[in-house]
Amino acid sequence: MAQPIPRLSPEAIQRVVAAAWDDAPPYDRIRLEHGVGPGALVQLMKRELSPAAFKLWSARDKKAKRPTVKSTFPFGR
């Protein structure tokens, strides 16, 4: 289940969208600065951008290398 989008002012929404376009992947920085998690960010971008712009953003975001999480026992080797 995706996180609910926190109540943000229109100016804050514009700053979040601008930060999401600048950073790839933007999740850590946006979570620290604005308190918007990855699921809520995707919802926000989908709501605020045109369908074509959202498609470009999500394709660029999917290509970005995410930090890897090292598995540990009992789930890893």
C-alpha positions in Angstrom: 0.0 0.0 0.0 1.4 3.4 -1.0 2.0 6.1 1.5 -0.5 9.0 1.7 0.8 12.2 0.3 1.5 14.7 3.1 -0.3 18.0 2.9 2.0 20.4 1.1 1.6 23.9 0.0 1.7 24.6 -3.8 5.2 26.1 -3.4 6.4 23.0 -1.6 4.9 20.7 -4.3 6.8 22.7 -6.9 10.0 22.3 -5.0 9.4 18.5 -4.6 8.7 18.2 -8.4 11.8 20.2 -9.2 14.0 18.1 -6.9 12.6 14.9 -8.4 13.5 16.1 -11.9 17.0 17.1 -10.7 18.0 14.0 -8.8 18.1 10.5 -10.0 16.9 8.6 -7.9 15.6 11.4 -5.7 14.0 9.4 -2.9 16.6 9.9 -0.1 17.0 13.6 -0.6 13.3 14.3 -1.0 12.5 12.1 2.1 14.9 14.1 4.2 14.0 17.6 3.0 10.2 17.3 2.5 9.1 14.1 4.3 7.7 12.5 1.1 8.5 8.7 0.7 9.0 6.9 -2.5 5.4 5.7 -2.9 4.0 9.1 -2.1 6.5 10.7 -4.5 5.3 8.6 -7.4 1.7 9.4 -6.6 2.6 13.1 -6.4 4.5 13.1 -9.7 1.7 11.2 -11.4 -0.8 13.8 -10.2 1.3 16.9 -10.9 2.9 16.0 -14.3 1.3 15.4 -17.6 1.1 11.8 -18.7 4.0 12.2 -21.2 6.2 14.0 -18.6 5.4 11.3 -16.0 6.4 8.6 -18.4 9.7 10.3 -19.1 10.4 10.7 -15.4 9.5 7.2 -14.5 11.6 5.7 -17.3 14.6 7.8 -16.2 14.0 6.8 -12.6 13.9 3.1 -13.5 17.2 3.3 -15.3 18.9 4.9 -12.3 21.0 2.6 -10.3 19.5 2.1 -6.8 21.7 1.4 -3.8 22.0 -2.3 -3.2 21.0 -3.9 0.0 23.4 -6.6 1.1 21.5 -9.7 2.2 22.4 -11.3 5.5 21.8 -14.7 7.0 19.2 -16.4 7.0 18.1 -14.7 3.8 21.4 -14.5 2.0 24.2 -17.0 1.8 
